[in-house]
Amino acid sequence: MLATITELQRALDRGETTSVALTRQALDRIQDENGEGAATFIEVFAEQALQAAHASDILRAAGLRRSLIEGLPMSVKNLFDIAGYVTLGGSAVLKDAEPAEHNAVIVDRLLKAGAILIGSTNMTEFAFSGLGINPHHGTPRSPWDRANARIPGGSSSGAGVAVAEGMSVFSIGTDTGGSIRIPSAFNGLTGFKPTAERVPSEGTMPLSRSLDSNGPLAASVECCAIVDSVLTDQPYVPVAAPALDTLRLAVPTSFVFDGIDQTVRAAFDRAIALLREHGAQVEEIDIPEFDQLPHINRKGGFVCAEAWSVHRELIESKGDQYDPRVASRILRGKGIDCADYIELLDTRQAWIAAVESRLERFDAVLMPTVPVVAPRIQDLVESEDLYFASNGLILRNPTLINFLDGCALSLPCHASGEAPVGLMVAAPAYHDEHLLGVGAAIERVLPLRGK
């Protein structure tokens, strides 16, 4: 089981390890020729990381600790500006672009809090897929069933594998339609997609300004809450987990279970049974608005319209250098006109109001993060039809919460030795603090972290 931020801080405070030792361990795992480091990271800052770790150890020896992430190796997705480096967005198209002059706001916040930036992680090109496949920089394999080379999930593919493989204690990803929660589900991690407005986006390459959000992938709900406090520049308040028998939880009756496989169904049903056994009220409810979302997004939705706005000049001049499967989705936005976009804005507000009304009696809504276990990389590379069908299915459930402008966790709900399965725990916008508490309560009875 991965060590949590709290456990590592305790070990550092007791002198059982040092920031330099943790950083060297992370770098060794990245540099292991038999591991996934080469495909997990686009940039590795070995020398800078070791220097920062040494400084952190000096501060700690003097009785100073800047935050609860002091001295811990972390990584950020290749969408975040790092001063002096080109922000590639997982692409080859921008290799000749000017380096960033400043760090992204949240990168600065993490560094000032004492975290050790170990590197910039690989991703789907320009964050436009939930699979994590990248023809430019390689595709890291999920830790599960490595012999069959399963996808890591995207678009924050390297972020998920980096944490799962101990190459960083936590990682920062982006989530436009599930890109934090999907790799968390496929790599057996906890991922937190906050209400988008809570975390600054300055210095982050956009995909869809209406849907993008930034958040952590880590070992536990508490870890995510600690990192979230740094990202939002708020004092950390320990997560208050309510008693399960005080919680009322909703499970949608349709749509989110379409196409589910037996492994995910069994893990989800087992999790629900555990929650009921511990006194939680779990109620199945109809949310017909969920079924409406594919029709609402039939022309490509916000993501295609806004991705086209971002990429239109670059893709027209260098389109042959894009991953064709990413380019084809961006180009869908070319056909969305102003009237379509305005209609989408209005429809979204009415949709959000309707869904929030259905959820107001509940502490959270539960569903499988992804309805299938991670498919094989090669199968998706070889088949255009399978690639797009799998991408749509894998993004489907998480996308609901982005359109809601809500907040969500993905919690590992499988048993040890089983294929990783994520349980999504979600709520409307600005319910983040309560959701983290609900997630912590649920986490306690799930197989991997049950107490």
C-alpha positions as CSV (number, residue, x, y, z in Angstrom):
1,M,0.0,0.0,0.0
2,L,1.3,3.5,-0.8
3,A,2.4,5.6,2.1
4,T,0.2,8.6,2.7
5,I,1.4,12.2,3.1
6,T,0.7,12.1,6.9
7,E,2.7,8.8,7.3
8,L,5.7,10.3,5.3
9,Q,5.7,13.5,7.3
10,R,5.7,11.5,10.5
11,A,8.7,9.5,9.2
12,L,10.5,12.7,8.3
13,D,9.8,14.3,11.6
14,R,11.1,11.3,13.5
15,G,14.3,11.2,11.4
16,E,13.4,7.8,9.9
17,T,14.0,9.2,6.4
18,T,14.9,12.5,4.8
19,S,13.6,14.5,1.8
20,V,16.9,13.7,0.0
21,A,16.3,10.0,0.6
22,L,12.7,10.1,-0.7
23,T,13.8,12.2,-3.7
24,R,16.6,9.8,-4.6
25,Q,14.2,6.8,-4.2
26,A,11.7,8.5,-6.6
27,L,14.5,9.3,-9.1
28,D,15.8,5.8,-9.0
29,R,12.4,4.5,-9.9
30,I,12.1,6.9,-12.7
31,Q,15.5,6.0,-14.1
32,D,15.0,2.2,-13.7
33,E,15.5,0.8,-17.2
34,N,13.0,-1.9,-16.5
35,G,10.3,0.5,-15.2
36,E,7.9,2.9,-16.8
37,G,9.8,6.1,-16.0
38,A,10.8,7.0,-19.6
39,A,7.1,6.9,-20.7
40,T,5.8,8.4,-17.5
41,F,7.8,11.7,-17.5
42,I,8.5,14.2,-20.3
43,E,10.9,16.2,-18.1
44,V,12.8,15.1,-15.0
45,F,14.4,17.7,-12.8
46,A,16.9,15.5,-11.0
47,E,19.5,18.0,-10.0
48,Q,17.1,20.7,-9.0
49,A,15.0,18.3,-7.0
50,L,17.9,17.0,-5.0
51,Q,19.0,20.6,-4.2
52,A,15.5,21.5,-3.1
53,A,15.3,18.3,-1.0
54,H,18.6,19.2,0.7
55,A,17.3,22.6,1.5
56,S,14.1,21.1,2.9
57,D,16.1,18.8,5.2
58,I,18.1,21.8,6.5
59,L,14.9,23.7,7.3
60,R,13.4,20.7,9.0
61,A,16.6,20.3,11.1
62,A,16.1,23.9,12.2
63,G,12.5,23.1,13.3
64,L,10.9,24.7,10.2
65,R,8.2,23.0,8.1
66,R,6.4,25.1,5.5
67,S,3.4,22.8,5.1
68,L,2.3,19.2,5.3
69,I,3.8,18.6,1.9
70,E,7.3,19.8,3.0
71,G,10.1,17.7,1.5
72,L,7.8,15.4,-0.5
73,P,8.5,14.5,-4.2
74,M,5.7,15.6,-6.4
75,S,5.1,15.8,-10.2
76,V,2.9,18.0,-12.4
77,K,1.2,17.3,-15.7
78,N,2.9,18.6,-18.8
79,L,0.2,21.3,-19.2
80,F,1.5,23.4,-16.3
81,D,4.1,26.1,-17.0
82,I,7.5,25.6,-15.4
83,A,9.8,28.6,-15.8
84,G,12.6,27.9,-18.3
85,Y,10.9,24.9,-20.0
86,V,8.6,24.7,-23.0
87,T,5.1,23.6,-22.0
88,L,4.5,20.9,-24.6
89,G,1.1,19.7,-23.6
90,G,2.3,16.2,-24.4
91,S,2.7,17.1,-28.1
92,A,5.6,17.4,-30.6
93,V,4.0,20.4,-32.3
94,L,5.3,23.0,-29.7
95,K,8.9,21.7,-29.4
96,D,10.2,25.0,-30.9
97,A,8.0,27.2,-28.8
98,E,9.5,29.7,-26.3
99,P,10.1,28.4,-22.8
100,A,7.7,29.6,-20.0
101,E,8.8,32.7,-18.3
102,H,7.0,32.0,-15.1
103,N,5.7,29.0,-13.2
104,A,2.0,28.3,-13.3
105,V,0.3,29.8,-10.2
106,I,-0.3,26.4,-8.6
107,V,3.2,25.2,-9.3
108,D,4.5,28.3,-7.4
109,R,2.1,27.5,-4.5
110,L,3.4,23.9,-4.3
111,L,7.0,24.9,-4.4
112,K,6.5,27.6,-1.7
113,A,4.9,25.0,0.4
114,G,8.1,23.0,0.3
115,A,7.1,20.2,-2.2
116,I,10.0,18.8,-4.3
117,L,9.2,19.1,-8.1
118,I,10.6,15.8,-9.5
119,G,9.3,16.3,-13.1
120,S,6.6,17.0,-15.6
121,T,4.5,14.0,-16.5
122,N,3.4,12.5,-19.8
123,M,-0.2,12.9,-21.0
124,T,-2.6,12.5,-23.9
125,E,-1.6,15.1,-26.5
126,F,-3.3,18.4,-25.4
127,A,-5.3,16.5,-22.8
128,F,-7.9,15.4,-25.4
129,S,-8.6,11.7,-24.6
130,G,-9.5,9.6,-21.6
131,L,-7.2,6.8,-22.7
132,G,-3.7,8.1,-22.1
133,I,-2.2,6.9,-25.4
134,N,0.5,9.2,-26.8
135,P,2.3,8.5,-30.1
136,H,4.9,11.2,-29.5
137,H,6.2,10.4,-26.0
138,G,5.1,6.8,-25.5
139,T,2.4,5.4,-23.3
140,P,3.1,4.3,-19.7
141,R,1.5,1.0,-18.8
142,S,-0.8,0.7,-15.9
143,P,0.7,-1.3,-13.0
144,W,-2.1,-3.9,-13.2
145,D,-1.6,-6.8,-15.6
146,R,1.6,-5.2,-17.0
147,A,2.4,-8.2,-19.2
148,N,-0.7,-7.3,-21.2
149,A,0.2,-3.6,-21.3
150,R,-3.0,-2.0,-20.1
151,I,-3.8,1.7,-20.7
152,P,-3.0,4.1,-17.8
153,G,-6.1,6.2,-18.4
154,G,-6.0,9.8,-19.5
155,S,-5.4,12.4,-20.1
156,S,-3.2,12.6,-16.9
157,S,-1.6,9.2,-17.8
158,G,1.9,9.9,-16.4
159,A,0.4,11.4,-13.3
160,G,-1.4,8.2,-12.4
161,V,1.5,5.9,-13.1
162,A,4.0,8.2,-11.3
163,V,2.1,8.0,-8.1
164,A,1.2,4.3,-8.4
165,E,4.9,3.4,-9.0
166,G,6.3,5.6,-6.3
167,M,7.9,8.1,-8.7
168,S,6.1,10.9,-6.8
169,V,4.1,11.0,-3.6
170,F,1.3,12.9,-5.4
171,S,0.8,14.4,-8.8
172,I,-1.2,17.3,-10.1
173,G,-3.4,16.6,-13.1
174,T,-6.1,18.4,-15.0
175,D,-9.7,17.2,-15.5
176,T,-11.9,18.3,-18.3
177,G,-14.0,15.1,-18.7
178,G,-12.4,12.8,-16.1
179,S,-8.7,13.2,-16.7
180,I,-7.8,13.0,-13.0
181,R,-10.4,10.4,-12.0
182,I,-9.9,8.0,-14.9
183,P,-6.1,7.4,-14.3
184,S,-6.9,7.2,-10.6
185,A,-9.4,4.5,-11.3
186,F,-7.1,2.5,-13.6
187,N,-4.0,2.8,-11.3
188,G,-5.7,2.1,-8.0
189,L,-5.4,5.7,-6.7
190,T,-7.5,8.4,-5.1
191,G,-8.2,11.4,-7.4
192,F,-9.9,14.6,-6.6
193,K,-11.6,16.9,-9.2
194,P,-12.5,20.1,-7.3
195,T,-15.0,22.7,-8.2
196,A,-13.1,24.3,-11.1
197,E,-13.2,27.9,-9.9
198,R,-11.5,27.0,-6.6
199,V,-8.1,26.3,-8.2
200,P,-6.3,28.9,-10.3
201,S,-5.7,28.1,-14.0
202,E,-3.1,30.8,-14.8
203,G,-0.1,29.2,-16.4
204,T,-2.1,26.1,-17.4
205,M,-2.6,25.2,-21.1
206,P,-6.3,25.1,-21.6
207,L,-8.4,22.5,-23.4
208,S,-11.9,23.7,-22.5
209,R,-12.2,26.8,-20.3
210,S,-15.8,25.9,-19.4
211,L,-14.9,22.4,-18.1
212,D,-11.2,22.4,-17.1
213,S,-10.2,21.9,-13.5
214,N,-6.9,21.1,-11.7
215,G,-6.4,18.7,-8.8
216,P,-4.4,15.9,-7.2
217,L,-3.9,12.2,-7.6
218,A,-2.6,10.6,-4.4
219,A,-2.8,7.7,-2.0
220,S,-5.9,8.7,0.0
221,V,-8.7,11.2,0.5
222,E,-6.7,13.0,3.3
223,C,-3.7,13.3,0.9
224,C,-6.0,14.9,-1.7
225,A,-7.4,17.3,0.9
226,I,-3.9,18.3,2.1
227,V,-2.8,19.1,-1.5
228,D,-6.1,20.8,-2.3
229,S,-5.5,23.2,0.6
230,V,-2.1,24.2,-1.0
231,L,-3.7,24.5,-4.5
232,T,-6.4,26.8,-3.2
233,D,-4.1,28.7,-0.8
234,Q,-6.2,28.0,2.2
235,P,-5.2,26.7,5.7
236,Y,-5.5,23.0,5.9
237,V,-8.4,21.9,8.0
238,P,-8.3,18.2,8.9
239,V,-10.9,16.2,7.0
240,A,-14.0,15.6,9.2
241,A,-15.5,12.2,8.2
242,P,-19.1,11.9,9.2
243,A,-20.5,8.7,10.6
244,L,-21.7,6.5,7.7
245,D,-25.1,6.0,9.3
246,T,-25.7,9.7,9.0
247,L,-25.2,9.8,5.2
248,R,-27.7,9.7,2.5
249,L,-26.2,8.6,-0.9
250,A,-27.8,8.5,-4.3
251,V,-27.1,5.9,-7.1
252,P,-28.5,6.7,-10.6
253,T,-30.7,4.0,-11.9
254,S,-29.6,4.2,-15.6
255,F,-27.1,5.4,-18.1
256,V,-24.0,5.2,-15.8
257,F,-24.2,1.4,-15.8
258,D,-24.6,1.0,-19.6
259,G,-21.9,-1.2,-21.0
260,I,-20.5,-2.1,-17.5
261,D,-18.3,-5.2,-17.3
262,Q,-18.6,-7.9,-14.7
263,T,-15.5,-7.0,-12.7
264,V,-16.6,-3.3,-12.3
265,R,-20.2,-4.3,-11.5
266,A,-19.0,-6.8,-8.8
267,A,-16.7,-4.3,-7.2
268,F,-19.3,-1.5,-7.2
269,D,-22.0,-3.7,-5.8
270,R,-19.7,-4.9,-3.1
271,A,-18.9,-1.3,-2.1
272,I,-22.6,-0.4,-2.0
273,A,-23.3,-3.5,0.2
274,L,-20.5,-2.4,2.6
275,L,-21.9,1.1,2.9
276,R,-25.4,-0.2,3.6
277,E,-23.9,-2.7,6.1
278,H,-22.4,0.2,8.0
279,G,-25.6,2.2,8.1
280,A,-25.5,4.5,5.1
281,Q,-28.8,5.1,3.4
282,V,-28.2,4.3,-0.3
283,E,-31.1,5.2,-2.5
284,E,-31.5,4.5,-6.2
285,I,-32.9,7.5,-8.0
286,D,-33.7,8.5,-11.6
287,I,-31.7,11.3,-13.0
288,P,-33.0,11.6,-16.6
289,E,-30.8,14.6,-17.3
290,F,-27.8,12.3,-17.3
291,D,-29.4,10.4,-20.3
292,Q,-29.8,13.8,-22.1
293,L,-26.1,14.7,-22.1
294,P,-25.1,12.8,-25.2
295,H,-27.8,14.6,-27.2
296,I,-26.8,18.0,-25.7
297,N,-23.2,17.3,-26.7
298,R,-24.0,15.8,-30.1
299,K,-22.1,18.5,-32.0
300,G,-19.0,18.2,-29.9
301,G,-20.0,20.3,-26.9
302,F,-17.9,22.8,-25.0
303,V,-14.7,20.7,-25.3
304,C,-14.7,20.6,-29.1
305,A,-15.8,24.3,-29.5
306,E,-13.3,25.6,-27.0
307,A,-10.4,23.3,-28.1
308,W,-10.9,24.6,-31.7
309,S,-10.7,28.1,-30.4
310,V,-7.4,27.3,-28.7
311,H,-5.9,25.3,-31.5
312,R,-7.3,26.7,-34.8
313,E,-4.2,28.6,-35.9
314,L,-1.8,25.9,-34.8
315,I,-3.7,23.0,-36.3
316,E,-4.2,24.8,-39.6
317,S,-0.4,25.3,-39.9
318,K,0.9,22.2,-38.2
319,G,-2.0,19.8,-38.3
320,D,0.1,17.0,-39.8
321,Q,2.2,16.9,-36.6
322,Y,-0.8,16.3,-34.3
323,D,-1.9,12.8,-33.2
324,P,-4.6,12.3,-35.9
325,R,-7.0,11.0,-33.3
326,V,-6.7,14.1,-31.3
327,A,-6.8,16.4,-34.3
328,S,-10.0,14.8,-35.6
329,R,-11.8,15.7,-32.3
330,I,-10.5,19.3,-32.3
331,L,-11.7,19.8,-35.8
332,R,-15.2,18.9,-34.8
333,G,-15.3,22.3,-33.1
334,K,-14.9,24.0,-36.5
335,G,-18.6,23.2,-37.3
336,I,-20.0,24.7,-34.0
337,D,-21.3,28.2,-34.7
338,C,-22.1,31.1,-32.3
339,A,-25.8,30.1,-32.0
340,D,-24.9,26.5,-31.1
341,Y,-22.5,27.8,-28.4
342,I,-25.0,30.2,-26.9
343,E,-27.7,27.5,-26.9
344,L,-25.2,25.2,-25.1
345,L,-24.5,27.8,-22.4
346,D,-28.2,28.2,-21.7
347,T,-28.9,24.5,-21.8
348,R,-26.1,23.8,-19.4
349,Q,-27.5,26.2,-16.8
350,A,-30.9,24.7,-16.9
351,W,-29.4,21.2,-16.8
352,I,-27.3,22.0,-13.8
353,A,-30.3,23.4,-12.0
354,A,-32.3,20.3,-12.7
355,V,-29.6,17.9,-11.5
356,E,-28.8,19.9,-8.4
357,S,-32.5,19.9,-7.5
358,R,-32.5,16.0,-7.7
359,L,-29.4,15.8,-5.5
360,E,-30.3,18.3,-2.8
361,R,-31.5,15.6,-0.4
362,F,-28.3,13.7,-0.7
363,D,-24.7,14.0,0.6
364,A,-23.3,12.6,-2.6
365,V,-24.1,10.6,-5.8
366,L,-22.2,7.4,-6.4
367,M,-21.4,5.6,-9.6
368,P,-18.6,3.6,-11.2
369,T,-15.8,6.1,-12.2
370,V,-15.3,4.0,-15.4
371,P,-17.6,1.1,-16.3
372,V,-14.8,-1.2,-17.6
373,V,-11.4,-2.3,-16.5
374,A,-8.4,-0.9,-18.4
375,P,-8.2,-2.2,-22.0
376,R,-5.0,-3.2,-23.7
377,I,-3.0,-0.4,-25.3
378,Q,-2.2,-2.4,-28.5
379,D,-5.9,-3.2,-29.1
380,L,-6.7,0.5,-29.1
381,V,-3.7,1.5,-31.2
382,E,-4.7,-1.0,-33.9
383,S,-8.4,-0.2,-34.1
384,E,-9.8,3.2,-34.9
385,D,-13.3,2.1,-34.0
386,L,-12.3,0.5,-30.7
387,Y,-10.2,3.5,-29.8
388,F,-13.2,6.0,-30.2
389,A,-15.8,3.6,-28.7
390,S,-13.6,3.0,-25.7
391,N,-12.7,6.7,-25.3
392,G,-16.4,7.6,-25.3
393,L,-17.3,4.9,-22.8
394,I,-14.4,5.6,-20.4
395,L,-15.1,9.4,-20.4
396,R,-18.9,9.1,-20.1
397,N,-19.5,9.0,-16.4
398,P,-16.8,11.5,-15.3
399,T,-18.0,14.0,-17.9
400,L,-21.3,14.3,-16.2
401,I,-19.7,16.0,-13.2
402,N,-17.7,18.4,-15.4
403,F,-20.8,19.5,-17.2
404,L,-22.4,19.9,-13.7
405,D,-19.5,22.0,-12.7
406,G,-19.3,19.8,-9.6
407,C,-16.7,18.2,-7.5
408,A,-15.8,14.5,-7.4
409,L,-13.5,11.8,-6.0
410,S,-12.5,8.5,-7.4
411,L,-11.8,6.0,-4.7
412,P,-10.3,2.5,-5.3
413,C,-13.0,0.0,-4.4
414,H,-11.5,-3.2,-5.6
415,A,-9.9,-5.8,-3.3
416,S,-6.1,-6.4,-3.2
417,G,-5.0,-8.4,-6.3
418,E,-8.0,-7.5,-8.4
419,A,-8.2,-5.3,-11.4
420,P,-8.3,-1.6,-10.3
421,V,-11.9,-0.2,-10.1
422,G,-12.9,3.3,-9.1
423,L,-15.9,4.4,-7.1
424,M,-16.9,7.9,-8.0
425,V,-18.3,10.1,-5.2
426,A,-19.6,13.4,-6.5
427,A,-21.6,16.5,-5.5
428,P,-22.6,19.8,-7.0
429,A,-20.3,22.9,-7.1
430,Y,-18.7,24.2,-3.9
431,H,-19.6,21.1,-1.9
432,D,-15.9,20.2,-1.9
433,E,-15.2,20.3,1.9
434,H,-18.3,18.1,2.6
435,L,-17.5,15.8,-0.2
436,L,-14.0,15.2,1.1
437,G,-15.5,14.3,4.4
438,V,-18.0,11.9,2.8
439,G,-15.2,10.4,0.8
440,A,-13.1,9.8,3.9
441,A,-16.0,8.1,5.6
442,I,-16.6,5.8,2.6
443,E,-12.9,5.1,2.2
444,R,-12.7,3.6,5.7
445,V,-14.9,0.6,4.7
446,L,-13.5,-0.1,1.3
447,P,-11.2,-3.1,0.9
448,L,-7.8,-1.4,0.4
449,R,-8.0,1.2,3.1
450,G,-10.7,-0.2,5.4
451,K,-10.0,0.0,9.1
